[in-house]
Amino acid sequence: MVIKVFVATSSGSTAIKKKQQEVVGFLEANKIDFQQMDIAGDEDNRKWMRENVPGEKKPQNGIPLPPQIFNEERYCGDFESFFSAKEENIIYSFLGLAPPPGTKETEKSDATEEKSDATEEKSEATEDKSDSKDEKSDATNETEAHTEDKADEGAPEEAQSGQTPPEGQQEAEEEHAATGEEEEEKQGEGEEKEAVEEQEES
């Protein structure tokens, strides 16, 4: 990809010359390859530049003034855009080029990536914490369900236990019944004995 800077070498405007020199000087100082396209002595360059500058970047008369910067056929911007990108240390992004290692723009890009990675790690940690809460909730539900099952199992035993009298009470009732039968037998024997005595006396 080649950076193209459209300039007017024979321009009579001091402001235009100063802007052109600043752009060209910056590119040379940073060893950025570019082609200087003169629109003053080449009608084709002038025509191509006017046709490819976006409408919103053209002045009211429709004729854009140099310098105008392109990356091949892609429009990068005019001097004002170039100056803003330089001040913000994003000149390589402005030109559509990859920043070389060690530049401020590379450091800024790395810092942005690190921040993005930190955000992703934080998001993953939040997801892990959420999963842990879900597992804890599931474990609590299982414990409650187990407790309910255990309570349901104990209920029939209690009911059965309530219907069946204790062993000691059952034995006492049996002994009481046996004692009653013996007393009845003794009472019957006494009555028979009295009847026999009365018969003998008579």
Residue frames as a rotation matrix with the C-alpha (Angstrom) as fourth column:
MET 1
0.577 0.817 0.000 0.00
0.817 -0.577 0.000 0.00
0.000 0.000 -1.000 0.00
VAL 2
-0.547 -0.770 0.329 1.31
0.789 -0.605 -0.102 3.38
0.278 0.203 0.939 -1.01
ILE 3
0.150 0.523 -0.839 0.42
0.685 -0.667 -0.293 6.66
-0.713 -0.531 -0.458 0.65
LYS 4
-0.254 -0.152 0.955 -0.33
0.882 -0.442 0.165 9.37
0.397 0.884 0.246 -1.87
VAL 5
-0.070 0.166 -0.984 -0.10
0.614 -0.770 -0.173 13.03
-0.786 -0.617 -0.048 -0.92
PHE 6
0.215 0.234 0.948 -1.62
0.932 -0.339 -0.128 15.41
0.292 0.911 -0.291 -3.43
VAL 7
0.006 -0.336 -0.942 0.14
0.565 -0.776 0.281 18.80
-0.825 -0.533 0.185 -3.36
ALA 8
0.884 0.158 0.439 0.44
0.450 -0.539 -0.712 21.91
0.124 0.828 -0.548 -5.48
THR 9
0.091 -0.968 -0.234 4.14
0.968 0.031 0.247 22.65
-0.232 -0.249 0.940 -5.85
SER 10
-0.740 -0.382 0.554 3.54
0.564 -0.801 0.201 26.01
0.367 0.461 0.808 -7.52
SER 11
0.327 0.923 -0.203 0.78
0.890 -0.229 0.395 27.20
0.318 -0.309 -0.896 -5.23
GLY 12
-0.287 -0.385 0.877 0.79
0.175 -0.921 -0.347 30.92
0.942 0.054 0.332 -4.49
SER 13
0.689 0.610 0.392 -0.83
-0.307 -0.244 0.920 30.38
0.657 -0.754 0.020 -1.07
THR 14
-0.379 -0.863 0.333 1.60
-0.672 0.009 -0.741 30.46
0.637 -0.504 -0.583 1.85
ALA 15
-0.002 0.464 0.886 -0.91
-0.927 0.332 -0.176 28.61
-0.376 -0.821 0.429 4.07
ILE 16
0.921 0.354 -0.161 -1.24
-0.389 0.819 -0.423 25.75
-0.018 0.452 0.892 1.57
LYS 17
0.294 -0.897 -0.329 2.54
-0.325 0.230 -0.917 25.48
0.899 0.377 -0.224 1.15
LYS 18
-0.414 -0.447 0.793 3.03
-0.872 -0.057 -0.487 25.37
0.263 -0.893 -0.366 4.93
LYS 19
0.402 0.656 0.639 0.44
-0.766 0.623 -0.157 22.59
-0.501 -0.426 0.753 5.33
GLN 20
0.890 -0.107 -0.443 1.97
-0.264 0.671 -0.693 20.57
0.372 0.733 0.569 2.49
GLN 21
-0.049 -0.998 0.030 5.45
-0.500 -0.001 -0.866 20.89
0.865 -0.057 -0.499 3.99
GLU 22
-0.230 0.018 0.973 4.21
-0.964 0.129 -0.231 19.77
-0.130 -0.991 -0.012 7.40
VAL 23
0.776 0.566 0.279 2.59
-0.510 0.823 -0.250 16.62
-0.371 0.052 0.927 6.01
VAL 24
0.757 -0.532 -0.378 5.53
-0.118 0.458 -0.881 15.71
0.642 0.712 0.284 3.78
GLY 25
-0.170 -0.875 0.454 8.07
-0.693 -0.222 -0.686 16.50
0.700 -0.431 -0.569 6.51
PHE 26
0.119 0.285 0.951 6.23
-0.924 0.383 0.000 14.31
-0.364 -0.878 0.309 9.06
LEU 27
0.961 0.276 0.020 6.06
-0.243 0.876 -0.417 11.35
-0.133 0.396 0.908 6.67
GLU 28
0.457 -0.869 -0.189 9.77
-0.182 0.116 -0.976 11.68
0.871 0.480 -0.105 5.83
ALA 29
-0.211 -0.554 0.806 10.77
-0.892 -0.228 -0.390 12.00
0.400 -0.801 -0.446 9.50
ASN 30
0.154 0.364 0.918 8.84
-0.753 0.645 -0.130 8.85
-0.640 -0.671 0.374 10.41
LYS 31
-0.796 -0.594 -0.114 10.17
-0.505 0.549 0.666 6.97
-0.333 0.588 -0.737 7.36
ILE 32
0.037 0.877 0.479 6.70
0.155 0.469 -0.869 6.38
-0.987 0.106 -0.119 5.97
ASP 33
-0.811 -0.366 0.456 6.81
0.457 0.088 0.885 5.65
-0.364 0.926 0.096 2.26
PHE 34
0.268 0.910 -0.317 4.66
0.333 -0.396 -0.856 7.97
-0.904 0.124 -0.409 0.17
GLN 35
-0.390 -0.288 0.875 4.27
0.921 -0.140 0.365 9.42
0.017 0.947 0.320 -3.29
GLN 36
-0.390 0.207 -0.897 3.98
0.157 -0.945 -0.286 13.16
-0.907 -0.253 0.336 -3.80
MET 37
-0.179 0.453 0.873 1.37
0.973 0.211 0.089 13.84
-0.144 0.866 -0.479 -6.50
ASP 38
-0.808 -0.191 -0.557 1.61
0.156 -0.982 0.109 17.33
-0.568 0.001 0.823 -8.01
ILE 39
0.111 0.924 0.367 -1.76
0.840 0.110 -0.531 18.70
-0.530 0.367 -0.764 -9.16
ALA 40
0.344 -0.029 -0.938 -0.28
-0.181 -0.983 -0.036 21.98
-0.921 0.182 -0.344 -10.46
GLY 41
-0.375 -0.595 -0.711 1.69
-0.814 -0.155 0.560 20.46
-0.444 0.788 -0.426 -13.31
ASP 42
-0.996 0.066 -0.056 -0.40
0.034 0.895 0.445 17.32
0.079 0.442 -0.894 -13.92
GLU 43
-0.457 0.889 0.016 -4.01
-0.844 -0.439 0.307 17.68
0.280 0.127 0.951 -14.96
ASP 44
-0.023 0.432 -0.902 -4.71
-0.100 0.897 0.432 13.95
0.995 0.100 0.023 -14.48
ASN 45
-0.699 -0.291 -0.653 -3.62
0.593 0.276 -0.757 14.14
0.401 -0.916 -0.020 -10.81
ARG 46
-0.922 0.382 0.062 -5.81
-0.371 -0.827 -0.422 17.21
-0.110 -0.412 0.904 -10.26
LYS 47
-0.195 0.895 -0.401 -8.82
-0.778 0.108 0.619 15.50
0.597 0.433 0.675 -11.88
TRP 48
-0.178 0.084 -0.981 -8.32
0.265 0.964 0.034 12.25
0.948 -0.254 -0.193 -9.96
MET 49
-0.914 -0.214 -0.344 -8.00
0.382 -0.177 -0.907 14.05
0.133 -0.961 0.243 -6.61
ARG 50
-0.743 0.666 0.060 -11.16
-0.668 -0.734 -0.121 16.13
-0.037 -0.130 0.991 -7.17
GLU 51
-0.046 0.757 -0.652 -13.16
-0.613 0.494 0.617 13.04
0.789 0.428 0.442 -8.16
ASN 52
-0.052 -0.058 -0.997 -12.07
0.367 0.927 -0.073 10.90
0.929 -0.370 -0.027 -5.21
VAL 53
-0.982 -0.153 0.113 -12.33
-0.036 -0.431 -0.901 13.35
0.187 -0.889 0.418 -2.33
PRO 54
-0.451 0.869 -0.205 -15.69
0.893 0.438 -0.107 12.65
-0.003 -0.231 -0.973 -0.57
GLY 55
0.002 0.573 0.819 -18.41
0.545 -0.687 0.480 15.25
0.838 0.446 -0.314 -0.99
GLU 56
0.867 0.391 -0.307 -18.49
0.455 -0.375 0.808 16.16
0.201 -0.840 -0.503 2.71
LYS 57
0.193 -0.888 -0.418 -14.79
0.728 -0.156 0.668 17.06
-0.658 -0.433 0.616 2.55
LYS 58
-0.372 -0.293 0.881 -15.17
0.871 -0.438 0.222 19.39
0.321 0.850 0.418 -0.42
PRO 59
-0.816 0.078 -0.572 -15.62
0.219 -0.876 -0.431 23.13
-0.535 -0.477 0.698 0.11
GLN 60
0.093 0.965 -0.245 -18.69
0.075 -0.252 -0.965 24.99
-0.993 0.072 -0.095 -1.08
ASN 61
0.176 -0.065 -0.982 -17.18
-0.880 -0.458 -0.127 25.64
-0.442 0.887 -0.138 -4.50
GLY 62
0.939 0.294 0.178 -16.62
-0.217 0.909 -0.355 21.86
-0.266 0.295 0.918 -4.91
ILE 63
0.548 -0.815 -0.187 -12.86
-0.109 0.152 -0.982 22.16
0.829 0.559 -0.005 -5.43
PRO 64
0.924 -0.239 -0.298 -10.80
0.362 0.307 0.880 20.51
-0.119 -0.921 0.370 -2.65
LEU 65
0.669 -0.732 0.129 -7.51
-0.648 -0.660 -0.380 22.19
0.363 0.171 -0.916 -1.79
PRO 66
0.303 -0.656 -0.691 -4.22
0.344 0.752 -0.563 20.39
0.889 -0.067 0.454 -1.21
PRO 67
-0.778 -0.546 -0.310 -2.83
-0.602 0.790 0.120 18.64
0.179 0.280 -0.943 0.69
GLN 68
0.492 0.866 0.086 -5.15
-0.870 0.486 0.078 15.63
0.026 -0.113 0.993 0.32
ILE 69
-0.559 -0.764 0.322 -3.99
-0.803 0.595 0.018 12.22
-0.205 -0.248 -0.947 1.55
PHE 70
0.606 0.694 -0.388 -4.89
-0.769 0.637 -0.061 8.80
0.205 0.335 0.919 0.14
ASN 71
-0.313 -0.608 0.729 -3.84
-0.530 0.749 0.397 5.21
-0.788 -0.262 -0.557 0.79
GLU 72
-0.812 0.044 0.582 -3.91
0.511 0.534 0.673 3.89
-0.282 0.844 -0.456 -2.77
GLU 73
-0.575 0.666 0.475 -7.53
0.251 -0.409 0.877 4.67
0.778 0.624 0.068 -3.78
ARG 74
0.221 0.683 -0.697 -8.83
0.903 0.127 0.411 4.94
0.369 -0.720 -0.588 -0.21
TYR 75
0.192 -0.081 0.978 -9.32
-0.021 -0.997 -0.078 8.46
0.981 -0.006 -0.193 1.07
CYS 76
-0.340 -0.394 -0.854 -7.57
0.847 0.266 -0.460 9.16
0.408 -0.880 0.244 4.40
GLY 77
0.517 0.565 -0.643 -8.29
0.785 -0.612 0.094 12.85
-0.341 -0.554 -0.760 4.92
ASP 78
0.646 -0.277 0.712 -7.24
0.248 -0.805 -0.538 16.46
0.722 0.524 -0.451 4.50
PHE 79
-0.375 -0.888 0.265 -4.73
0.016 -0.292 -0.956 18.46
0.927 -0.354 0.124 6.54
GLU 80
-0.086 0.409 0.909 -7.13
-0.910 -0.404 0.096 19.04
0.407 -0.818 0.406 9.44
SER 81
0.900 0.427 -0.090 -7.80
-0.374 0.861 0.345 15.31
0.225 -0.277 0.934 9.76
PHE 82
0.353 -0.868 -0.349 -4.09
0.383 0.474 -0.793 14.58
0.854 0.146 0.499 9.49
PHE 83
-0.413 -0.534 0.738 -3.25
-0.379 -0.636 -0.672 17.12
0.828 -0.557 0.060 12.21
SER 84
0.351 0.640 0.683 -5.89
-0.912 0.070 0.403 15.69
0.211 -0.765 0.609 14.60
ALA 85
0.922 -0.031 -0.385 -4.62
0.030 1.000 -0.008 12.14
0.385 -0.004 0.923 14.09
LYS 86
-0.016 -1.000 -0.004 -1.05
0.256 0.000 -0.967 13.28
0.966 -0.017 0.256 14.75
GLU 87
-0.310 -0.051 0.949 -2.06
-0.740 -0.614 -0.275 15.01
0.597 -0.788 0.153 17.99
GLU 88
0.556 0.641 0.529 -3.92
-0.830 0.466 0.306 11.89
-0.051 -0.610 0.791 19.19
ASN 89
-0.456 -0.847 0.274 -1.02
-0.779 0.529 0.337 9.56
-0.430 -0.060 -0.901 18.24
ILE 90
0.161 0.533 0.831 -3.22
0.134 0.822 -0.553 7.58
-0.978 0.201 0.061 15.83
ILE 91
0.017 -0.209 -0.978 -1.51
-0.812 -0.574 0.108 8.66
-0.584 0.792 -0.179 12.61
TYR 92
-0.916 -0.400 -0.046 -0.92
-0.355 0.749 0.559 5.07
-0.189 0.528 -0.828 11.44
SER 93
-0.422 0.854 0.305 -4.58
0.607 0.516 -0.605 4.22
-0.674 -0.070 -0.735 11.89
PHE 94
0.295 0.488 -0.821 -5.43
-0.222 -0.801 -0.556 7.42
-0.930 0.346 -0.128 10.00
LEU 95
-0.230 -0.500 -0.835 -3.18
-0.927 -0.149 0.345 6.32
-0.297 0.853 -0.429 7.12
GLY 96
0.796 0.579 -0.176 -4.47
-0.605 0.768 -0.212 2.73
0.012 0.275 0.961 7.21
LEU 97
0.075 -0.865 -0.495 -1.06
-0.410 0.426 -0.806 1.36
0.909 0.263 -0.323 8.17
ALA 98
0.724 0.058 -0.687 0.07
0.510 0.625 0.591 -1.00
0.464 -0.779 0.423 10.94
PRO 99
0.801 -0.445 0.401 2.00
-0.570 -0.772 0.282 0.93
0.184 -0.454 -0.872 13.61
PRO 100
0.120 -0.841 -0.527 5.64
-0.130 0.513 -0.848 -0.17
0.984 0.171 -0.048 13.98
PRO 101
0.470 0.032 -0.882 6.75
0.763 0.487 0.424 -1.67
0.443 -0.873 0.205 17.32
GLY 102
-0.400 -0.695 -0.598 7.75
0.913 -0.360 -0.192 0.80
-0.081 -0.623 0.778 20.02
THR 103
-0.719 0.192 0.668 5.55
0.114 -0.915 0.386 3.67
0.685 0.354 0.637 18.90
LYS 104
-0.870 0.433 0.237 3.03
-0.410 -0.366 -0.836 5.37
-0.275 -0.824 0.495 21.17
GLU 105
-0.036 0.903 -0.429 0.25
-0.982 0.048 0.184 4.14
0.187 0.427 0.884 18.95
THR 106
-0.175 -0.106 -0.979 1.42
-0.143 0.986 -0.081 0.54
0.974 0.126 -0.188 19.47
GLU 107
-0.962 -0.209 -0.175 1.54
0.149 0.135 -0.980 1.06
0.228 -0.969 -0.098 23.23
LYS 108
-0.569 0.819 0.074 -1.94
-0.776 -0.506 -0.377 2.55
-0.271 -0.272 0.923 23.13
SER 109
0.101 0.581 -0.807 -3.17
-0.767 0.562 0.308 -0.41
0.633 0.588 0.503 21.11
ASP 110
-0.514 -0.374 -0.771 -1.53
0.147 0.848 -0.510 -2.86
0.845 -0.376 -0.381 23.54
ALA 111
-0.974 0.180 0.139 -3.09
-0.189 -0.300 -0.935 -1.06
-0.127 -0.937 0.326 26.51
THR 112
-0.176 0.963 -0.202 -6.48
-0.984 -0.172 0.040 -1.30
0.004 0.206 0.979 24.84
GLU 113
0.050 0.135 -0.990 -5.98
-0.377 0.920 0.106 -5.04
0.925 0.367 0.097 24.25
GLU 114
-0.838 -0.401 -0.370 -4.85
0.189 0.423 -0.886 -5.57
0.512 -0.813 -0.278 27.86
LYS 115
-0.738 0.637 0.224 -7.92
-0.610 -0.487 -0.625 -3.72
-0.289 -0.598 0.748 29.09
SER 116
0.107 0.783 -0.613 -10.07
-0.908 0.328 0.261 -5.89
0.405 0.529 0.746 26.84
ASP 117
-0.281 -0.297 -0.913 -8.38
-0.007 0.952 -0.307 -9.04
0.960 -0.080 -0.270 28.18
ALA 118
-0.995 -0.088 0.042 -8.89
-0.035 -0.079 -0.996 -7.86
0.091 -0.993 0.075 31.76
THR 119
-0.345 0.938 0.025 -12.57
-0.926 -0.336 -0.174 -7.28
-0.155 -0.083 0.984 31.02
GLU 120
0.169 0.375 -0.911 -12.88
-0.591 0.778 0.210 -10.79
0.788 0.503 0.354 29.56
GLU 121
-0.659 -0.474 -0.584 -11.13
0.174 0.659 -0.732 -12.31
0.732 -0.584 -0.351 32.60
LYS 122
-0.886 0.385 0.257 -13.47
-0.415 -0.417 -0.808 -10.40
-0.204 -0.823 0.530 34.92
SER 123
0.002 0.926 -0.377 -16.44
-0.985 0.068 0.161 -11.64
0.174 0.371 0.912 32.90
GLU 124
-0.057 -0.102 -0.993 -15.16
-0.194 0.977 -0.089 -15.24
0.979 0.187 -0.075 33.13
ALA 125
-0.939 -0.313 -0.139 -14.66
0.085 0.178 -0.980 -14.88
0.332 -0.933 -0.141 36.90
THR 126
-0.541 0.817 0.200 -18.22
-0.803 -0.432 -0.410 -13.62
-0.249 -0.382 0.890 37.24
GLU 127
0.208 0.602 -0.771 -19.49
-0.771 0.586 0.249 -16.60
0.602 0.542 0.586 35.24
ASP 128
-0.465 -0.454 -0.760 -17.47
0.099 0.826 -0.554 -19.01
0.880 -0.333 -0.340 37.44
LYS 129
-0.972 0.127 0.198 -18.93
-0.227 -0.274 -0.935 -17.37
-0.064 -0.953 0.295 40.56
SER 130
-0.146 0.978 -0.153 -22.42
-0.989 -0.148 -0.004 -17.68
-0.027 0.150 0.988 39.11
ASP 131
0.076 0.106 -0.991 -21.82
-0.398 0.915 0.067 -21.37
0.914 0.390 0.111 38.32
SER 132
-0.838 -0.450 -0.308 -20.61
0.116 0.405 -0.907 -21.91
0.533 -0.796 -0.287 41.89
LYS 133
-0.699 0.654 0.289 -23.80
-0.656 -0.426 -0.623 -20.33
-0.285 -0.625 0.727 43.24
ASP 134
0.152 0.779 -0.608 -25.90
-0.907 0.354 0.227 -22.57
0.392 0.517 0.761 40.97
GLU 135
-0.262 -0.336 -0.905 -24.04
-0.034 0.940 -0.339 -25.67
0.964 -0.058 -0.258 42.21
LYS 136
-0.992 -0.109 0.060 -24.53
-0.055 -0.056 -0.997 -24.59
0.112 -0.993 0.049 45.83
SER 137
-0.339 0.940 0.040 -28.24
-0.922 -0.323 -0.213 -24.01
-0.187 -0.109 0.976 45.18
ASP 138
0.164 0.356 -0.920 -28.55
-0.606 0.772 0.191 -27.46
0.778 0.526 0.342 43.58
ALA 139
-0.655 -0.490 -0.575 -26.80
0.146 0.664 -0.733 -29.05
0.742 -0.564 -0.363 46.57
THR 140
-0.882 0.384 0.272 -29.19
-0.422 -0.389 -0.819 -27.25
-0.209 -0.837 0.505 48.96
ASN 141
0.018 0.934 -0.356 -32.20
-0.990 0.066 0.123 -28.46
0.139 0.350 0.926 46.98
GLU 142
-0.053 -0.115 -0.992 -30.90
-0.231 0.968 -0.100 -32.04
0.972 0.224 -0.078 47.06
THR 143
-0.935 -0.326 -0.137 -30.38
0.071 0.208 -0.976 -31.83
0.346 -0.922 -0.172 50.82
GLU 144
-0.570 0.796 0.203 -33.93
-0.762 -0.420 -0.492 -30.51
-0.306 -0.436 0.846 51.35
ALA 145
0.190 0.638 -0.746 -35.36
-0.832 0.508 0.223 -33.24
0.521 0.578 0.628 49.11
HIS 146
-0.424 -0.445 -0.789 -33.40
0.020 0.866 -0.499 -35.90
0.906 -0.227 -0.358 51.02
THR 147
-0.979 0.079 0.190 -34.70
-0.201 -0.186 -0.962 -34.53
-0.041 -0.979 0.198 54.33
GLU 148
-0.171 0.981 -0.090 -38.30
-0.978 -0.181 -0.107 -34.64
-0.121 0.070 0.990 53.06
ASP 149
0.101 0.151 -0.983 -37.86
-0.488 0.869 0.083 -38.24
0.867 0.471 0.162 51.87
LYS 150
-0.780 -0.476 -0.405 -36.48
0.123 0.517 -0.847 -39.21
0.613 -0.711 -0.345 55.25
ALA 151
-0.778 0.560 0.285 -39.43
-0.562 -0.416 -0.715 -37.54
-0.282 -0.717 0.638 57.00
ASP 152
0.122 0.849 -0.513 -41.88
-0.953 0.244 0.177 -39.40
0.276 0.468 0.840 54.75
GLU 153
-0.196 -0.270 -0.943 -40.19
-0.124 0.961 -0.249 -42.72
0.973 0.068 -0.222 55.60
GLY 154
-0.967 -0.249 -0.052 -40.40
0.030 0.091 -0.995 -41.99
0.252 -0.964 -0.081 59.34
ALA 155
-0.476 0.848 0.233 -44.14
-0.873 -0.488 -0.008 -41.18
0.107 -0.207 0.972 59.23
PRO 156
0.306 0.627 -0.717 -45.42
-0.479 0.752 0.453 -44.78
0.822 0.205 0.531 58.62
GLU 157
-0.429 -0.540 -0.725 -43.13
0.359 0.634 -0.685 -46.08
0.829 -0.554 -0.078 61.35
GLU 158
-0.958 0.096 0.270 -44.58
-0.277 -0.555 -0.785 -43.56
0.074 -0.826 0.558 63.81
ALA 159
-0.088 0.992 -0.086 -48.12
-0.943 -0.055 0.327 -44.45
0.320 0.110 0.941 62.77
GLN 160
0.210 0.099 -0.973 -47.37
-0.088 0.993 0.082 -48.15
0.974 0.068 0.217 63.13
SER 161
-0.760 -0.568 -0.316 -45.71
0.297 0.128 -0.946 -47.49
0.578 -0.813 0.072 66.47
GLY 162
-0.730 0.544 0.413 -48.82
-0.680 -0.635 -0.365 -45.57
0.064 -0.547 0.834 67.64
GLN 163
0.244 0.871 -0.427 -51.12
-0.778 0.439 0.451 -48.49
0.580 0.222 0.784 66.73
THR 164
0.248 -0.223 -0.943 -49.06
0.273 0.950 -0.153 -51.19
0.930 -0.219 0.296 68.44
PRO 165
0.921 0.094 0.378 -48.94
-0.313 -0.396 0.863 -50.94
0.231 -0.913 -0.335 72.25
PRO 166
-0.023 -0.981 0.194 -45.60
-0.937 -0.046 -0.345 -51.21
0.347 -0.190 -0.918 73.97
GLU 167
-0.212 -0.145 -0.966 -44.40
-0.094 0.987 -0.127 -54.70
0.973 0.064 -0.223 74.83
GLY 168
-0.972 -0.212 -0.098 -44.45
0.078 0.098 -0.992 -53.99
0.220 -0.972 -0.079 78.58
GLN 169
-0.521 0.846 0.113 -48.02
-0.809 -0.448 -0.382 -52.77
-0.272 -0.290 0.917 78.47
GLN 170
0.097 0.548 -0.831 -49.10
-0.755 0.584 0.297 -55.80
0.648 0.599 0.471 76.44
GLU 171
-0.544 -0.376 -0.750 -47.52
0.145 0.838 -0.525 -58.22
0.826 -0.395 -0.402 78.97
ALA 172
-0.968 0.195 0.156 -49.19
-0.210 -0.302 -0.930 -56.38
-0.135 -0.933 0.333 81.87
GLU 173
-0.164 0.964 -0.207 -52.57
-0.986 -0.161 0.029 -56.68
-0.006 0.209 0.978 80.18
GLU 174
0.008 0.127 -0.992 -52.04
-0.373 0.921 0.115 -60.42
0.928 0.369 0.054 79.59
GLU 175
-0.847 -0.363 -0.389 -51.05
0.214 0.437 -0.874 -60.97
0.487 -0.823 -0.292 83.25
HIS 176
-0.758 0.620 0.201 -54.11
-0.591 -0.524 -0.613 -59.01
-0.275 -0.583 0.764 84.41
ALA 177
0.074 0.799 -0.597 -56.36
-0.903 0.308 0.300 -61.14
0.423 0.517 0.744 82.19
ALA 178
-0.272 -0.253 -0.928 -54.82
0.009 0.964 -0.266 -64.35
0.962 -0.080 -0.260 83.58
THR 179
-0.994 -0.109 0.002 -55.28
0.007 -0.079 -0.997 -63.17
0.109 -0.991 0.080 87.18
GLY 180
-0.405 0.914 0.033 -58.91
-0.905 -0.396 -0.154 -62.41
-0.128 -0.092 0.988 86.49
GLU 181
0.123 0.425 -0.897 -59.49
-0.569 0.771 0.287 -65.91
0.813 0.474 0.337 85.14
GLU 182
-0.648 -0.426 -0.631 -57.87
0.235 0.676 -0.698 -67.48
0.724 -0.601 -0.338 88.26
GLU 183
-0.916 0.337 0.217 -60.08
-0.357 -0.440 -0.824 -65.40
-0.182 -0.832 0.524 90.56
GLU 184
-0.048 0.939 -0.340 -63.17
-0.977 0.027 0.212 -66.47
0.208 0.342 0.916 88.63
GLU 185
-0.079 -0.039 -0.996 -62.11
-0.162 0.986 -0.026 -70.11
0.984 0.159 -0.084 88.92
LYS 186
-0.917 -0.312 -0.248 -61.52
0.192 0.199 -0.961 -69.74
0.349 -0.929 -0.123 92.69
GLN 187
-0.646 0.744 0.173 -64.88
-0.735 -0.543 -0.406 -68.04
-0.208 -0.389 0.898 93.10
GLY 188
0.111 0.689 -0.716 -66.55
-0.786 0.502 0.361 -70.87
0.608 0.523 0.598 91.20
GLU 189
-0.406 -0.338 -0.849 -64.89
0.169 0.885 -0.433 -73.50
0.898 -0.319 -0.303 93.39
GLY 190
-0.993 0.036 0.110 -66.02
-0.116 -0.279 -0.953 -71.65
-0.004 -0.960 0.281 96.55
GLU 191
-0.267 0.961 -0.066 -69.62
-0.964 -0.267 0.009 -71.57
-0.009 0.066 0.998 95.39
GLU 192
0.093 0.252 -0.963 -69.56
-0.396 0.897 0.196 -75.29
0.913 0.364 0.184 94.58
LYS 193
-0.745 -0.460 -0.483 -68.10
0.242 0.489 -0.838 -76.02
0.622 -0.741 -0.253 98.05
GLU 194
-0.828 0.501 0.252 -70.83
-0.517 -0.507 -0.689 -73.99
-0.218 -0.701 0.679 99.78
ALA 195
0.035 0.881 -0.472 -73.51
-0.933 0.198 0.302 -75.79
0.359 0.430 0.828 97.77
VAL 196
-0.167 -0.176 -0.970 -72.14
-0.017 0.984 -0.176 -79.18
0.986 -0.013 -0.168 98.84
GLU 197
-0.968 -0.226 -0.105 -72.07
0.109 -0.005 -0.994 -78.14
0.224 -0.974 0.030 102.52
GLU 198
-0.509 0.851 0.134 -75.67
-0.848 -0.467 -0.252 -76.92
-0.152 -0.242 0.958 102.38
GLN 199
0.156 0.562 -0.813 -76.77
-0.673 0.662 0.329 -80.20
0.723 0.496 0.481 100.82
GLU 200
-0.517 -0.397 -0.759 -75.02
0.237 0.785 -0.572 -82.19
0.823 -0.475 -0.312 103.52
GLU 201
-0.974 0.150 0.167 -76.62
-0.213 -0.384 -0.898 -80.16
-0.071 -0.911 0.407 106.26
SER 202
-0.143 0.983 -0.114 -80.04
-0.989 -0.146 -0.017 -80.69
-0.033 0.111 0.993 104.81
